């Protein structure tokens, strides 16, 4: 039986590492999942590198594992400062640090600027507890500092430090549904989403929309191509197509410079301009993954997707007709779901021009409106 599990380099950690390295810090990235490390191997790496600070990121499903690692590190090397980041602690900062005292600090929201400022305060023997977006403990009390505003100038951030992880193609395998070639790399080139879906937590990146410029993106793709031979890219952005002018400029630069790139992306059906699909196809876009969620209008409305089945059908069919592979993501189990609405979703998926349909079960995520409802 084949092993079809997919994994991707930790882009958030690599962006953070790249930023603090820019300020002169010595950085080591441990991707325990990719390298198959258990606790003992992690502790061995910690002993060899002898860091002052260990940063750990965790989504909700991994928070207990992250806490186990942090506890092992504190037990083994109590002098090491541990700091947590990621979507879970951003949504639940106080309860997370109360439940897991092995974390000395936490960062909520975007980490590049906050973590760098935290390190700079420590290096100059300053007071890190005043750093915005920092969570810290004192006298048994958890303190959450004022949230730093979302950083708009994404082009000021250096590109992810891919050189700090193991061999990209020996240790990582992107999803076969999102890649076209063996040498593929995932990228995030924008942050935030303007949608108001009840199931989504955008606490780290916000509900606005910010993006790298087209020039920055093309230079990044060219750099990855020259260093690693990558010609296929999977854009993980929640809303890669969020800016029509940027999308058009990216496509035109790829075409005009005759770059040998293929790529896939995620999109909302209401952000796709039908007349852009031909240009996207010409620029190497071979698949678009759409968040459809349901084929029942009642459920779609309860999720606050603000789209209609007619719009879904129009966009999916136009994408397929443009020669671009279509993938639709659906969620089963939204409040109000019934056997009839599930069947309606399945029938709807079969009635539109989808190459692939993926169905998952609803998970209320901390930070989402649905979590509060649940």
HUFEN-V198908 format. One record per residue. RES is the residue in one letter. SS is DSSP state (@ for helix, = for strand, . for the rest). PSI is psi in radians with two decimals (none if undefined). D_LAST is the distance of its C-alpha to the last C-alpha in whole Angstrom. Layout:
RES:SS:PSI:D_LAST
RES:SS:PSI:D_LAST
//
This chain:
X:.:2.39:38
X:.:2.61:38
X:.:1.94:35
X:.:0.23:33
X:.:2.51:30
X:.:2.68:30
X:=:2.66:30
X:.:2.60:31
X:.:2.55:32
X:.:1.55:30
X:@:-0.65:31
X:@:-0.80:29
X:@:-0.69:31
X:@:-0.57:34
X:@:-0.73:34
X:@:-0.79:33
X:@:-0.73:36
X:@:-0.69:38
X:@:-0.84:38
X:@:-0.48:39
X:@:-0.58:41
X:@:-0.50:43
X:.:0.19:43
X:.:0.19:45
X:.:2.51:43
X:.:2.22:43
X:.:2.43:40
X:.:2.33:39
X:.:2.24:36
X:.:1.99:35
X:.:1.55:33
X:@:-0.61:33
X:@:-0.85:31
X:@:-0.65:34
X:@:-0.01:36
X:.:0.54:35
X:.:2.36:35
X:.:-3.04:34
X:@:-0.75:34
X:@:-0.68:38
X:@:-0.66:39
X:@:-0.79:36
X:@:-0.61:38
X:@:-0.74:42
X:@:-0.70:41
X:@:-0.73:40
X:@:-0.72:43
X:@:-0.74:45
X:@:-0.50:43
X:.:1.07:43
X:.:2.74:41
X:.:-0.59:40
X:=:2.40:36
X:=:2.14:34
X:=:2.40:31
X:=:2.39:28
X:=:2.63:25
X:.:2.31:22
X:.:3.02:19
X:@:-0.75:16
X:@:-0.25:17
X:@:0.09:20
X:@:-0.67:20
X:@:-0.65:21
X:@:-0.71:24
X:@:-0.71:25
X:@:-0.66:25
X:@:-0.73:27
X:@:-0.78:29
X:@:-0.69:30
X:@:-0.73:30
X:@:-0.70:33
X:@:-0.77:35
X:@:-0.65:35
X:@:-0.67:36
X:@:-0.71:39
X:.:1.36:39
X:.:-0.30:38
X:.:-0.27:40
X:.:2.32:38
X:=:2.26:35
X:=:2.40:32
X:=:2.35:29
X:=:2.49:26
X:=:3.06:24
X:.:-3.13:22
X:@:-0.58:19
X:@:-0.88:17
X:@:-0.46:19
X:@:-0.67:19
X:@:-0.61:15
X:.:1.13:15
X:@:-0.76:19
X:@:-0.88:20
X:@:-0.56:17
X:@:-0.83:19
X:@:-0.45:22
X:@:-0.71:22
X:@:-0.54:21
X:.:1.41:23
X:.:-0.13:27
X:.:-0.21:29
X:.:2.18:28
X:.:-0.67:30
X:=:2.95:29
X:=:2.68:26
X:=:2.28:26
X:.:2.52:23
X:.:-2.71:23
X:.:2.39:27
X:.:-0.34:29
X:@:-0.95:32
X:@:-0.74:34
X:@:-0.85:32
X:@:-0.69:33
X:@:-0.76:36
X:@:-0.69:37
X:@:-0.82:35
X:@:-0.68:38
X:@:-0.67:41
X:@:-0.74:40
X:@:-0.69:41
X:@:-0.57:44
X:.:0.25:45
X:.:0.59:44
X:.:-2.93:42
X:.:1.81:39
X:@:-0.29:36
X:@:-0.20:34
X:@:-0.01:34
X:.:2.27:33
X:.:2.57:30
X:.:0.24:27
X:=:2.47:28
X:=:2.27:26
X:=:2.88:29
X:=:2.51:29
X:=:2.13:32
X:.:0.62:33
X:.:-0.01:29
X:=:2.42:28
X:=:2.19:25
X:=:2.28:26
X:=:1.96:25
X:.:2.85:27
X:.:2.43:27
X:.:2.33:26
X:.:2.47:29
X:.:2.61:29
X:.:2.40:28
X:.:2.18:32
X:.:-0.55:33
X:.:1.23:36
X:@:-0.42:35
X:@:-0.28:38
X:@:-0.29:39
X:.:2.37:37
X:.:2.77:39
X:.:2.81:38
X:.:2.50:36
X:.:1.31:39
X:@:-0.37:39
X:@:-0.18:42
X:@:-0.05:40
X:.:2.89:38
X:.:3.02:40
X:.:2.17:42
X:@:-0.56:39
X:@:-0.13:40
X:@:-0.53:41
X:@:-0.25:38
X:.:2.49:35
X:=:1.93:35
X:.:2.86:33
X:.:2.37:31
X:.:-0.37:34
X:.:-0.33:32
X:.:0.01:32
X:.:2.72:35
X:.:-0.32:39
X:.:2.86:41
X:.:-0.80:41
X:.:1.55:41
X:=:2.59:38
X:=:2.44:36
X:=:2.52:33
X:=:2.66:33
X:.:2.07:30
X:.:0.07:32
X:=:2.87:30
X:=:2.49:27
X:.:2.95:24
X:.:2.50:23
X:.:-0.05:23
X:.:2.86:20
X:.:0.64:17
X:.:2.39:15
X:.:-0.41:11
X:.:-0.06:11
X:.:2.41:13
X:.:2.02:14
X:.:0.52:18
X:.:-0.60:18
X:.:-0.75:21
X:.:-0.25:23
X:.:2.91:22
X:.:0.07:22
X:.:-2.87:25
X:.:2.14:28
X:=:2.56:30
X:=:2.66:33
X:.:2.61:36
X:.:2.81:39
X:@:-0.70:40
X:@:-0.78:43
X:@:-0.78:41
X:@:-0.82:39
X:@:-0.71:42
X:@:-0.66:44
X:@:-0.79:41
X:@:-0.73:41
X:@:-0.66:45
X:@:-0.78:45
X:@:-0.63:43
X:@:-0.80:45
X:@:-0.62:48
X:@:-0.60:47
X:@:-0.01:45
X:.:0.34:46
X:.:2.27:43
X:.:-0.03:43
X:=:2.30:40
X:=:2.46:37
X:=:1.98:33
X:=:2.02:31
X:.:-0.08:28
X:.:2.42:27
X:.:-0.56:24
X:.:1.16:27
X:.:-0.54:30
X:.:0.34:32
X:.:-0.43:30
X:.:1.95:34
X:@:-0.79:36
X:@:-0.73:39
X:@:-0.78:38
X:@:-0.77:37
X:@:-0.72:41
X:@:-0.72:43
X:@:-0.84:41
X:@:-0.77:42
X:@:-0.61:46
X:@:-0.71:46
X:@:-0.77:45
X:@:-0.86:48
X:@:-0.60:51
X:.:0.02:51
X:.:0.79:51
X:.:2.43:48
X:.:0.77:47
X:.:2.50:43
X:=:2.70:41
X:=:2.78:37
X:=:2.83:34
X:=:2.99:31
X:=:2.68:27
X:=:2.71:27
X:.:2.53:25
X:@:-0.44:27
X:@:0.03:28
X:@:0.00:30
X:.:2.14:32
X:.:2.10:36
X:@:-0.64:37
X:@:-0.21:41
X:@:-0.30:39
X:@:-0.69:39
X:@:-0.71:42
X:@:-0.72:43
X:@:-0.77:40
X:@:-0.76:41
X:@:-0.54:45
X:.:0.09:43
X:.:0.01:42
X:=:2.13:38
X:=:-0.29:38
X:=:2.50:34
X:=:2.27:31
X:=:2.09:28
X:=:2.42:26
X:=:1.63:22
X:=:-0.77:22
X:=:-0.79:19
X:.:2.68:19
X:.:0.21:23
X:.:2.09:21
X:@:-0.59:22
X:@:-0.73:19
X:@:-0.72:16
X:@:-0.78:18
X:@:-0.68:18
X:@:-0.46:14
X:.:-0.16:14
X:.:0.76:16
X:.:-0.42:19
X:.:0.70:22
X:.:2.84:24
X:.:2.78:25
X:@:-0.58:26
X:@:-0.72:30
X:@:-0.70:29
X:@:-0.88:28
X:@:-0.78:31
X:@:-0.82:33
X:@:-0.77:32
X:@:-0.83:32
X:@:-0.67:35
X:@:-0.66:37
X:@:-0.81:36
X:@:-0.77:37
X:@:-0.41:40
X:.:-0.04:41
X:.:0.28:41
X:.:2.32:38
X:=:2.40:35
X:=:2.35:32
X:=:2.30:29
X:=:2.28:26
X:=:2.30:22
X:=:2.62:20
X:=:2.21:16
X:=:2.47:15
X:.:0.23:12
X:.:2.60:11
X:.:2.28:9
X:.:-0.09:13
X:.:2.47:14
X:.:3.00:17
X:@:-0.70:20
X:@:-0.71:22
X:@:-0.58:20
X:@:-0.78:20
X:@:-0.67:24
X:@:-0.68:24
X:@:-0.78:23
X:@:-0.78:25
X:@:-0.69:28
X:@:-0.76:27
X:@:-0.64:27
X:@:-0.29:31
X:@:-0.18:32
X:.:2.94:32
X:.:1.16:34
X:.:2.29:32
X:.:-0.64:33
X:=:2.53:30
X:=:2.31:27
X:=:2.23:24
X:=:2.27:21
X:=:2.90:18
X:=:2.54:15
X:.:2.36:11
X:.:1.98:10
X:.:2.03:7
X:.:2.35:10
X:.:2.36:10
X:.:-0.29:12
X:.:2.74:10
X:@:-0.64:9
X:@:-0.59:6
X:@:-0.73:5
X:@:-0.68:5
X:@:-0.80:4
X:.:none:0
//
